[in-house]
């Protein structure tokens, strides 16, 4: 999640879900059709199809309170990307305090298939269709891996954050030579007096 804190608002952007990637292990109780604890995979094109049918998706805070702000959503080759500028002071203050942890989403009517359990007894739920109802800004642990771009040693480096029950690990996935473009963006942000940092 990219977070830009301004005087009276915060701009949030990033990936709500990376398609074709497994979630963290989820307990059986969160899905009435689950045969046991499971990991979930959203198939490529699933979000795009849902947004074609219904572009109106609520923006919420921790899946609970609806935020009266529009959110821009699109699916690209990585996954479901979201961006919103929010003036809700609870969220602005959470951003200032470094408490925002990422994105999540809620849906209905899944078209799903279940695998046999792996050697740890974990099933895989593969979702190829759904109705996207809401995306949420979180102050708690996300269920899905998230991607972010950070500037390190003059290069933009893409990291994948995988979260599981035991530990959080960071794997350096790709180094992208976009230093000139990213540095220009950072210089412009500094000129405007905007505080910016990435968090996933």
C-alpha positions in Angstrom: 0.0 0.0 0.0 1.4 3.4 -1.0 0.4 6.1 1.5 0.7 9.9 0.8 -0.2 12.0 3.9 -1.4 15.5 3.2 -2.5 18.3 5.6 -6.2 17.2 5.7 -6.3 13.9 3.7 -4.5 10.8 2.7 -4.1 9.2 -0.7 -3.9 5.4 -0.7 -3.1 3.2 -3.6 -2.0 -0.4 -4.1 -3.1 -3.9 -4.8 -6.1 -5.3 -2.9 -5.4 -8.8 -4.3 -2.7 -10.3 -6.5 -4.5 -12.7 -8.7 -3.3 -16.3 -9.1 -1.6 -16.0 -5.6 -2.5 -18.0 -2.5 -3.9 -16.2 0.5 -2.7 -16.9 4.1 -4.3 -20.0 5.6 -7.9 -19.1 6.6 -10.0 -20.8 9.2 -12.9 -23.0 8.1 -15.4 -20.8 10.0 -14.9 -17.8 7.5 -16.5 -19.8 4.6 -19.7 -21.8 5.0 -18.7 -24.1 2.1 -15.2 -24.8 3.4 -14.4 -28.5 4.2 -11.6 -27.3 6.5 -8.9 -24.7 6.9 -8.1 -23.3 3.5 -6.1 -21.0 1.3 -7.8 -19.0 -1.4 -6.8 -18.1 -5.0 -8.6 -15.6 -7.2 -8.2 -16.4 -10.8 -7.1 -13.8 -13.4 -10.0 -11.8 -14.9 -12.4 -12.5 -12.0 -12.3 -8.9 -10.7 -12.5 -7.4 -14.2 -15.6 -9.3 -15.0 -17.2 -8.3 -11.7 -16.4 -4.6 -12.3 -17.9 -4.9 -15.9 -21.2 -6.0 -14.4 -21.2 -3.5 -11.5 -18.6 -0.7 -11.2 -20.1 0.5 -7.9 -18.1 -0.9 -5.0 -18.1 0.4 -1.4 -15.0 1.6 0.3 -14.9 0.5 4.0 -12.7 0.6 7.0 -11.9 -2.9 8.4 -14.9 -4.3 6.6 -17.2 -2.4 9.0 -17.8 1.3 8.4 -18.5 2.6 4.9 -16.4 5.6 3.9 -18.2 8.2 1.9 -15.4 8.4 -0.7 -15.2 7.0 -4.3 -12.5 4.4 -4.9 -11.0 3.8 -8.3 -10.7 0.0 -9.1 -9.2 -1.9 -12.0 -7.7 -5.3 -12.6 -4.4 -5.4 -14.4 -1.9 -8.2 -15.0 -0.9 -8.2 -11.3 -4.4 -8.0 -9.7 -7.0 -5.7 -8.3 -5.6 -2.2 -7.9 -7.3 0.5 -5.8 -6.8 4.2 -5.3 -8.6 6.7 -3.1 -8.1 10.1 -1.6 -9.7 10.1 1.9 -10.4 13.0 4.2 -12.0 10.8 7.0 -9.9 11.8 10.0 -9.9 8.4 11.6 -8.1 7.0 8.6 -5.9 10.1 8.2 -4.8 9.7 11.8 -4.3 5.9 11.4 -2.0 6.7 8.4 -0.1 9.3 10.4 0.4 6.8 13.2 1.6 4.1 10.9 -1.3 1.8 11.7 -2.6 1.0 8.2 -1.6 -2.5 7.2 -3.1 -3.0 3.7 -6.3 -3.7 1.8 -8.9 -6.5 1.8 -12.2 -7.1 0.0 -15.6 -8.6 0.4 -17.7 -10.4 -2.1 -20.8 -12.6 -2.7 -21.8 -15.4 -5.1 -18.4 -17.0 -5.6 -17.9 -19.5 -8.4 -15.5 -21.8 -6.7 -13.7 -25.2 -6.9 -12.0 -27.0 -3.9 -8.9 -29.0 -4.1 -8.0 -32.0 -2.0 -6.1 -31.1 1.2 -2.3 -30.8 1.2 -0.1 -32.7 3.6 -0.9 -30.1 6.3 -4.7 -30.6 5.8 -5.1 -27.3 4.1 -7.6 -27.1 1.1 -7.3 -24.6 -1.7 -10.4 -22.6 -2.8 -10.1 -21.5 -6.4 -12.5 -18.6 -7.3 -13.2 -17.9 -11.0 -16.3 -15.7 -10.5 -17.7 -13.4 -7.8 -19.6 -10.2 -7.2 -17.3 -7.7 -5.6 -19.2 -5.8 -2.9 -16.5 -3.8 -1.0 -12.8 -3.1 -0.6 -11.5 -2.3 2.8 -8.6 -0.3 4.3 -7.2 -2.3 7.1 -5.5 -1.7 10.5 -5.3 -5.5 11.0 -3.5 -8.3 9.2 -4.5 -8.8 5.5 -5.4 -12.3 4.3 -3.6 -11.9 1.0 -0.1 -11.2 -0.1 0.3 -7.5 -1.2 2.8 -5.9 -3.5 4.4 -2.5 -3.2 7.2 -0.6 -4.8 9.9 1.0 -2.7 13.0 3.0 -3.7 16.2 1.4 -2.5 19.7 2.3 -3.6 18.5 4.2 -6.6 16.3 1.4 -8.0 12.6 0.6 -7.7 12.4 -2.8 -6.2 9.3 -4.9 -6.2 8.7 -6.9 -3.1 6.2 -9.6 -2.3 5.0 -9.7 1.2 3.8 -13.2 2.2 2.0 -13.6 5.5 1.4 -16.9 7.2 0.5 -18.2 10.6 4.1 -18.5 11.8 6.0 -15.4 10.5 6.1 -12.6 8.0 8.7 -13.0 5.3 9.8 -10.6 2.5 11.1 -12.0 -0.8 12.9 -9.7 -3.2 11.1 -10.7 -6.5 12.3 -8.2 -9.2 14.5 -5.3 -9.6 13.1 -2.8 -12.1 15.3 -0.1 -13.6 12.9 2.8 -13.3 15.1 5.1 -11.2 14.7 8.2 -13.4 10.9 8.1 -13.4 10.6 7.3 -9.7 13.1 9.9 -8.7 11.2 12.6 -10.7 8.0 11.5 -8.9 9.6 11.8 -5.5 11.1 15.2 -6.4 7.6 16.4 -7.4 6.1 15.1 -4.2 8.8 16.9 -2.1 8.1 20.1 -3.9 4.4 19.8 -3.0 5.2 19.1 0.6 3.6 15.7 0.6 4.8 13.0 3.1 4.9 9.7 1.3 5.8 6.1 2.3 5.0 2.6 1.2 3.6 -0.1 3.5 2.2 -3.6 2.9 
